[in-house]
Amino acid sequence: MIPYGRQQISQQDIDTVVEVLGSDYLTQGPKVPEFEQALCTYTGAKYTLATNSATSALHLACRALDVSAGDIVWTSPITFVASANCALYCGAEVDFVDIDSSSYNLCPQALKTKLEKSTTTNSLPKVVIVIHMCGQPCDMQAIYALSKQYGFRIIEDASHAIGGTYLEHPIGNCRFSDITVFSFHPVKIITTGEGGAALTNSLELSTKMALLRSHGVTRDPALMTKEPDGPWFYQQLDLGFNYRITELQGALGLSQLKRVDQWVAKRAELANRYDELLTPLPVISPKQHTNGISARHLYVIQLSQPEKRLTVFNKMQAADIGVNVHYIPVHTQPHYQALGHKLGDYPNAEHYYQAALSLPLFPALTDEEQKFVVSTLAEALQ
Ligand SMILES: *Cc1c(COP(=O)(O)O)cnc(C)c1O
């Protein structure tokens, strides 16, 4: 089977994890802070909190921005459900902004229109969560300008995007957002098994997220409400969670991060080759914008004849090619429909979904495999 995505694990990755297994710390040792520092250095963000998943990091990000009951959070319908669920965890309401049909990212123009409408109905969002879909950066400058005008905060769900750039700065540096989140799930750009991170330039947000990551408990006397009873003392200041990542994962992340640029370059090479190979076929290849460099997490094509997708999907799976569909619009999920969202609400997103097909893309994909994917697709489209 050629999967749609696959991690790459080197002997060095294995050695570094095994070394941690023999060390004094399996959690809360030196490797996690080292990994966090490496992510700061790589992206230029001031603070990084590594977590046990991107989902946890998104939850921490919402909590740090004080998202709570009565608040509204907006996001794109074309994403994994976690980008919206994090707001529901906080008791907030979720609403969506339709995508731009060429980038598949949240459309700044649709955002502007919705903000104008929401001003009159007193339903402005507290936070907007944008997704760099497939790794392609959103139009952050436009979204940032709107955030200043309408007073909302921004979380970048960059689960697809580590290794990419926007206006020549690394994704993750939070120039145009409050917090950026990465995922280190095995299908993403680099992996820690499960894992994620929240990055920010704000000491206040970083401190809040650090507290909430570990039960809301602090051992820092400066944060306590009274003098410590003794050296053993800790205080719970908020209702937090256990969203910590292990030392094994910290070590793996550090080792993987060394190869991120190499992998993103390889992904670009493979994506460009797909673009060429697919030219004669009745499909639309993903357009790349000039405002940045995509980490190329996913290679999503749009079929010119969406009615053929089910057949194409089945034929390719039968040929052991792990095609996939990213994503089913979140507002069409039963849980969101029960909250009042309706089919038809976001036509661009729904139209995109009908025709979308993700082809296998990962650094170890061979030229032979790629040719096989395209020839099987060509045959399935006949
Ligand atoms: C994978 C993914 C997540 C969730 O990541 P986990 O690390 O599995 O929690 C969230 N948002 C997007 C856009 C993703 O692709």
The ligand as a Gaussian input file, in Angstrom:
#p B3LYP/6-31G(d) Opt

LIG

0 1
 C       -3.829000      16.923000      12.390000
 C       -4.550000      18.190000      12.600000
 C       -4.992000      18.606000      13.871000
 C       -4.892000      17.728000      15.080000
 O       -3.611000      17.335000      15.340000
 P       -3.326000      16.268000      16.498000
 O       -1.860000      16.448000      16.761000
 O       -3.655000      14.931000      15.931000
 O       -4.169000      16.611000      17.663000
 C       -5.579000      19.846000      13.991000
 N       -5.758000      20.642000      12.932000
 C       -5.371000      20.274000      11.698000
 C       -5.575000      21.215000      10.569000
 C       -4.774000      19.025000      11.500000
 O       -4.418000      18.658000      10.262000

